Every structure is written in C-alpha cells, then in structure tokens.
Amino acid sequence: MKFIVTGTGRCGTKYTAKYLQDLGLVGGHESIFSVGFDPLWLKDPDHKYAKSDFEVSWMAVPHLRLLRKPVVHLVRDPVKVWQSMERIGLFTTDNHGPYRDAAVDVSGQTNSEDFIIWWQDEIEKSPWFRARWRVEDLESPIISTRTNTRPAHGDYEERPIPEKIIRRAAEYGYYQSVGINVD
C-alpha cells in the first residue's frame, strides 16, 4: 500500500475511495481496516494490503504508527460530521455496536464531539501525517456525494452544536464567510 486516507467516519471515506478508484488507483473502503482487522496482515506480502495503492478507512487510526505509510487526513465540515453522528446515534444507540465499541476502546471518548476532536488530533499527530484533504474539494461528475447517507435513529433529538465543533470547523477553513474565525 502506498498511502492511507483516514478521518473520523461520517466524513466521506466511502466517497473518497470511489473517487480514487475513478482515478485508476487500486484500493478500497474499509477493505483492510475494519472490525476484525488483524495487525499480522501488515506483515503478509501476499495480503491485499501489500498489493493496493491505498486504503480509505476511519478505523485505520489506531494502526497509523504500525503502517509506516503516508497518511492523508480526510475531513468533512466537522459540524456536518457531528450532526451525522448524532443523527444516526453512533454513541447513543446500540445500532452501531461494534463500530462504536471500536471507537470508544481506542479513544476513550463516549460522545460525538469529544470523539471527533480526539480522533482528528490523533491523525495529525502521526509521524506519517502528510496532508489534509477536504472531501468537499474532491469533485467527481460520476460519483454521488450521497454514497453513505443514513436515516436518523428513532430517539434522535436535535441539540445545539457544541462550541468545540464550531471552533474545529473554523480551524479547517469552514464558515469564514459567516464571520466565524479562530484568532
């Protein structure tokens, strides 16, 4: 594998994998780093890991130091990521058990806003971190931007956007046009 693209989940990983495949690169979305990943795969020269150009997966974050490959941090507007996590109940329902458990086991965070900030910070602290891509800047006439849309869970109640999420969005260049700055 030549490089890894990772983010928080709900940030456009599926779209980005399709985008890179459209460019002729070989790789997948959560095809290696997913629930049940075995780190021994990284040492197997015959594993699909060794033969791909890339992998796009939010679940790669705990393994970034083992990879020794360039890391691209994929971001989507953190407000939209937070709203999506809240809407599907990632941390408040059992609908996403193994994925939520994987996130909590690694990060220790038990709510969407703290998880997003912690996860993004971990990516950019990696010695292999090389670039940040905003998914909104990856335009494809072929791929739908709604590749992984999910409905709200039954108990979903909208709540105010946490200040730390708004601040992070501004750090990543979102919302300057409406006067939110991080100075």
Order of alpha helices (4+ residues) and beta strands (2+ residues): beta-alpha-beta-alpha-beta-alpha-beta-alpha-alpha-alpha-beta-alpha
